[in-house]
Every structure is written in structure tokens, then in C-alpha cells.
């Protein structure tokens, strides 16, 4: 593998099951597959960002709810200290051109000074959208690598080889 295999790593991710665009109803969110691949490949710890109030199971209603939560998206549990990690992976589906609003809640008050950040999005046509730029605004002092990747939701279940090459 690469230089990242032996670094103490944390994956901060948001993933949603239920109805997903172009995928239909799923039992496990697309981004969760990617988070688990990174965990398995580099031995990362996982932190799943979960909304305090669950989203609707219906896709169209969910994305409207996400739009309403921008700037105010409470989460069940918070990370208070990331000091023991060298590499932070931030993973999210693309909602309205950026990360899921709960991701901002999870990362906005953390000290990213000196951390390496790698970003992954899952999407069905949005690519990275504005996610990397928005992460840069919050993760002050971090080294946000220019190797971010976007994986189509329909490909996530079978994307382990993509993640292995990326790592």
C-alpha cells in the first residue's frame, strides 16, 4: 500500500440507507461501504455521523430535509478530540452541492492543525461538487490533499479496488 497504511487514521463519514437516488431502497448507505473499505485497508477507526432526527426514508423528502438543515444539523454523538490521528478521511454523499449538513456539525469545532485530510464523496452525477472547498473552509490548519475522489453510489458496493488504488 502507500504511506497512509501505517498512519493512525480516522474516517468521519455520513451515510444513509433507505431510498437513494438511482440505487433504490438499500439497507446500508453507499458511503458506509467506502468507509468500511478504508477501515479494512488502513486499519482506521470509524466515526459514523448520525443525525439527531433521522431523515425521511423517501429520497425526495430526505433531500428537502437536508436543504432545511444546512447550518443547523444536530447529531447524536460528537467527536471531541482527534489529536491521536494523523490522517482524517471525510466521507459524505453530495447534498445540494456540498456535504451532508451533519458532517459540518461533526467537524466544525475540531482542531485539524497538522492533520492530513482526504475527502471522498458518493454521488450520482455531482462528482466532488463543492465538498473539498467547503472542507477547506472548516478544517483550518490541515493539509487537505488534492487526491479527493468521487464514487458513484451505484458503484460503491463494488469499489474496494478503487479505494485500494487510491490509498
C-alpha positions as CSV (number, residue, x, y, z in Angstrom):
1,X,0.0,0.0,0.0
2,X,1.1,3.6,0.4
3,X,2.4,5.9,3.1
4,X,-1.1,6.0,4.6
5,X,-1.3,2.4,5.6
6,X,0.8,2.9,8.8
7,X,-0.7,6.2,9.9
8,X,-3.2,6.4,12.8
9,X,-6.4,7.2,10.8
10,X,-10.0,8.2,11.4
11,X,-12.8,8.0,9.0
12,X,-15.6,10.6,9.7
13,X,-18.5,9.7,7.5
14,X,-22.2,10.2,6.9
15,X,-24.2,7.5,5.2
16,X,-27.9,7.0,4.7
17,X,-29.8,3.8,3.9
18,X,-33.4,3.7,2.7
19,X,-34.3,5.2,-0.7
20,X,-31.2,6.5,-2.6
21,X,-31.1,8.2,-6.0
22,X,-30.6,5.7,-8.8
23,X,-30.0,2.9,-6.3
24,X,-33.4,2.4,-4.9
25,X,-34.1,1.2,-1.4
26,X,-30.9,-0.1,0.4
27,X,-30.2,-1.5,3.8
28,X,-26.8,0.1,4.1
29,X,-25.8,3.5,2.8
30,X,-23.3,3.8,-0.1
31,X,-20.8,5.9,1.8
32,X,-20.7,3.3,4.6
33,X,-19.3,0.7,2.2
34,X,-16.5,3.1,1.3
35,X,-15.8,3.9,5.0
36,X,-15.5,0.2,5.7
37,X,-13.1,-0.4,2.8
38,X,-10.8,2.3,4.2
39,X,-11.1,0.8,7.7
40,X,-10.2,-2.6,6.4
41,X,-7.3,-1.4,4.2
42,X,-5.5,1.1,6.6
43,X,-6.9,0.0,10.0
44,X,-8.7,3.3,10.5
45,X,-11.2,4.0,13.3
46,X,-14.7,4.8,12.1
47,X,-17.0,7.6,13.3
48,X,-20.4,7.5,11.7
49,X,-22.1,10.9,11.8
50,X,-25.8,10.3,12.6
51,X,-28.5,12.9,12.6
52,X,-30.3,13.6,15.9
53,X,-33.5,13.5,13.9
54,X,-33.5,10.8,11.2
55,X,-34.2,11.7,7.6
56,X,-37.2,10.5,5.8
57,X,-36.9,7.1,4.2
58,X,-38.1,8.7,0.9
59,X,-35.3,10.2,-1.2
60,X,-37.1,13.4,-2.4
61,X,-38.3,14.2,1.1
62,X,-34.8,13.5,2.5
63,X,-33.1,15.9,0.2
64,X,-35.6,18.6,1.0
65,X,-35.0,18.0,4.7
66,X,-31.2,18.2,4.1
67,X,-31.7,21.6,2.5
68,X,-33.6,22.8,5.6
69,X,-30.8,21.6,7.9
70,X,-27.9,23.5,6.3
71,X,-26.2,25.4,9.1
72,X,-28.3,23.6,11.8
73,X,-28.0,19.9,11.7
74,X,-27.8,18.4,15.2
75,X,-26.1,15.0,15.5
76,X,-26.4,12.1,18.0
77,X,-22.8,12.0,19.1
78,X,-19.8,14.3,18.6
79,X,-16.1,13.8,18.3
80,X,-14.3,15.9,20.8
81,X,-10.7,15.0,20.3
82,X,-8.8,14.0,17.1
83,X,-5.3,14.6,18.5
84,X,-4.2,11.0,18.2
85,X,-4.9,10.8,14.5
86,X,-2.5,11.7,11.7
87,X,-4.9,11.2,8.8
88,X,-8.6,12.0,8.7
89,X,-10.8,10.7,5.9
90,X,-14.0,12.8,5.5
91,X,-16.7,10.9,3.5
92,X,-20.1,12.1,2.5
93,X,-22.8,11.9,-0.1
94,X,-23.3,15.1,-2.0
95,X,-26.3,17.0,-0.8
96,X,-27.2,20.3,-2.6
97,X,-23.7,20.7,-3.9
98,X,-21.8,20.0,-0.6
99,X,-21.5,17.6,2.2
100,X,-24.4,16.3,4.3
101,X,-25.2,19.1,6.8
102,X,-24.4,16.8,9.7
103,X,-20.8,16.5,8.5
104,X,-20.3,20.2,9.1
105,X,-21.7,19.8,12.6
106,X,-19.3,16.9,13.3
107,X,-16.2,18.6,12.1
108,X,-16.7,22.4,12.7
109,X,-15.1,22.7,16.2
110,X,-12.3,20.2,15.8
111,X,-8.6,21.1,15.8
112,X,-7.2,20.0,12.4
113,X,-3.8,21.7,12.8
114,X,-1.2,19.4,11.2
115,X,-3.7,16.7,10.1
116,X,-3.8,15.2,6.7
117,X,-7.3,15.2,5.2
118,X,-8.5,13.0,2.4
119,X,-12.0,13.5,1.0
120,X,-14.4,11.0,-0.6
121,X,-17.9,11.8,-2.0
122,X,-20.6,9.4,-3.1
123,X,-22.9,10.7,-5.8
124,X,-24.9,10.0,-8.9
125,X,-23.5,12.8,-11.1
126,X,-22.3,15.6,-8.8
127,X,-18.7,14.4,-8.5
128,X,-16.9,16.2,-5.7
129,X,-19.2,19.2,-6.1
130,X,-18.1,21.9,-3.5
131,X,-17.3,19.4,-0.8
132,X,-13.5,19.8,-0.9
133,X,-13.7,23.6,-0.9
134,X,-16.2,23.5,2.0
135,X,-14.0,21.1,4.0
136,X,-11.1,23.6,3.4
137,X,-13.1,26.4,5.0
138,X,-13.7,24.4,8.2
139,X,-10.5,22.4,8.6
140,X,-8.1,25.3,9.2
141,X,-4.5,24.2,9.6
142,X,-5.0,20.9,7.9
143,X,-3.2,19.6,4.8
144,X,-6.1,18.7,2.6
145,X,-4.7,16.5,-0.1
146,X,-5.6,17.1,-3.8
147,X,-6.4,13.5,-4.4
148,X,-10.0,13.5,-3.4
149,X,-12.2,11.0,-5.2
150,X,-15.9,10.8,-6.1
151,X,-17.6,7.4,-6.4
152,X,-21.0,6.9,-8.0
153,X,-23.4,5.4,-5.5
154,X,-24.3,2.7,-7.9
155,X,-20.6,1.6,-7.8
156,X,-20.0,1.7,-4.1
157,X,-20.7,-1.9,-3.2
158,X,-18.0,-2.9,-5.7
159,X,-15.5,-0.1,-5.2
160,X,-13.0,-1.8,-2.9
161,X,-10.4,-2.0,-5.7
162,X,-10.9,1.7,-6.4
163,X,-10.2,2.5,-2.8
164,X,-7.2,0.2,-2.6
165,X,-5.6,2.0,-5.6
166,X,-6.4,5.4,-4.1
167,X,-4.9,4.6,-0.7
